[in-house]
C-alpha cells in the first residue's frame, strides 16, 4: 500500500452470476453453476487482482455453524437476543480473538485497532455507551395477615 493511500478506504463489489450449465434443464435440486463474475470498484483504488471473498466466506461459515444452527447450545430463540449475540460474537471474532494465520486480531491486521482487546475492555466500552439506570420504583410488600 502506498503512503498516499494509507487511511483511504478501499471497497470492491464482487458479483457472481449463477445458472444452469449450458442452459440445461435439470431437476430443481441440482446446484447452480457459476457462469461468470464481475468485480466493480466502489471506493478507493483497490488492487483488483488481490480481491478475494475467502475471508468473508470463512466468516459466514463460522457464523452459520455456531450461531445459526438450531441444534446447538448457542442458538437464540428470541430475535433480540440473537441480534445482541451476533454483535458480541462479531466483536469477539474481530477484536479479541488472535487468529492463527494472522498472529493478531483482524482489527489489528486491518489497522482499525492498535492493541488486542480483552473481554473487560469490551465490557468497559459497552458500559460507557449504555444508558445510566434510572431511579428504581419502591418495592411494594404484601401485607401479611
C-alpha positions in Angstrom: 0.0 0.0 0.0 1.4 3.4 -0.9 1.8 6.1 1.8 -0.7 8.3 -0.1 -3.4 5.6 0.1 -2.9 4.8 3.8 -6.1 5.6 5.7 -8.1 5.5 2.4 -11.0 3.1 2.4 -11.0 0.6 -0.5 -14.1 -1.3 -1.4 -14.9 -3.7 -4.2 -18.2 -5.4 -5.1 -17.8 -9.0 -6.3 -20.9 -10.2 -8.1 -21.2 -13.8 -9.1 -23.7 -14.9 -11.8 -25.2 -18.4 -11.4 -27.2 -20.5 -13.7 -27.6 -23.9 -15.3 -24.6 -25.3 -17.2 -25.1 -24.8 -20.9 -28.8 -23.8 -20.3 -29.7 -27.4 -19.5 -32.9 -28.0 -17.6 -32.3 -30.3 -14.7 -34.1 -31.1 -11.6 -34.6 -28.1 -9.3 -32.4 -29.7 -6.6 -29.3 -29.5 -8.7 -26.9 -26.8 -7.6 -26.5 -23.8 -9.8 -23.1 -23.4 -11.6 -21.1 -20.1 -11.6 -21.4 -18.7 -15.1 -19.3 -15.6 -14.5 -18.2 -12.9 -12.1 -17.8 -9.2 -12.3 -15.7 -7.1 -10.0 -16.6 -3.4 -9.6 -14.6 -0.7 -7.8 -16.8 1.0 -5.3 -14.4 3.3 -3.4 -10.6 4.0 -3.3 -8.1 2.3 -5.5 -8.1 -1.4 -4.6 -5.8 -3.9 -6.4 -8.5 -6.0 -8.2 -6.0 -8.9 -8.6 -5.8 -9.2 -4.8 -9.6 -9.2 -4.2 -10.8 -12.4 -2.6 -14.1 -13.4 -1.0 -12.4 -16.2 1.0 -12.2 -14.1 4.2 -15.9 -13.3 4.1 -16.9 -16.8 3.2 -14.9 -18.2 6.1 -16.6 -15.7 8.5 -20.0 -16.6 7.1 -19.4 -20.3 7.5 -18.1 -19.9 11.1 -21.1 -17.8 12.0 -23.6 -20.2 10.3 -22.1 -23.2 12.1 -22.0 -21.6 15.5 -24.9 -19.1 15.8 -27.5 -20.1 13.2 -27.8 -23.8 13.9 -30.8 -24.8 16.0 -29.2 -27.9 17.3 -26.5 -26.2 19.3 -26.5 -24.5 22.7 -25.6 -21.2 21.0 -28.9 -21.0 19.1 -31.1 -18.0 20.1 -34.9 -18.4 20.2 -35.7 -14.7 20.6 -34.7 -12.3 17.8 -33.5 -9.6 20.2 -31.2 -12.0 21.9 -29.9 -13.2 18.6 -29.1 -9.7 17.4 -27.1 -9.0 20.6 -25.2 -12.3 20.5 -24.3 -11.8 16.8 -22.9 -8.4 17.6 -20.9 -9.8 20.6 -19.6 -12.6 18.5 -18.6 -10.3 15.7 -16.6 -8.0 18.1 -15.0 -11.0 19.8 -14.0 -12.6 16.4 -12.6 -9.4 15.0 -11.1 -7.5 18.1 -10.4 -10.1 20.9 -9.5 -13.4 19.2 -6.0 -13.9 17.9 -6.2 -15.7 14.6 -3.6 -18.4 13.9 -2.7 -17.2 10.4 -2.5 -13.5 11.2 -0.8 -13.9 14.6 -3.1 -11.0 15.7 -6.7 -10.0 15.6 -8.3 -9.0 12.2 -8.9 -5.5 13.6 -5.2 -5.1 14.3 -4.3 -6.5 10.9 -6.6 -4.0 9.2 -5.2 -1.1 11.2 -8.6 -0.5 13.0 -7.2 -1.2 16.4 -3.6 -0.8 17.8 -4.0 -3.3 20.6 -5.6 -6.6 21.3 -8.8 -6.1 23.2 -9.8 -8.2 26.3 -13.3 -9.1 27.4 -13.0 -6.5 30.2 -12.1 -3.8 27.5 -15.3 -4.8 25.7 -17.4 -4.6 28.9 -15.9 -1.2 29.6 -16.8 0.1 26.2 -20.3 -1.3 26.5 -20.8 0.3 29.9 -19.6 3.6 28.6 -22.4 3.8 25.9 -25.1 2.1 28.0 -27.9 4.3 29.3 -27.5 5.0 33.0 -30.0 3.2 35.2 -32.8 5.5 36.5 -34.2 5.6 39.9 -36.0 2.4 40.8 -39.6 2.2 42.0 -40.1 1.4 45.6 -40.9 -2.2 46.3 -44.4 -3.0 47.3 -44.6 -5.5 50.1 -47.6 -7.6 50.6 -49.4 -7.2 53.9 -49.1 -10.3 56.0 -52.4 -11.2 57.7 
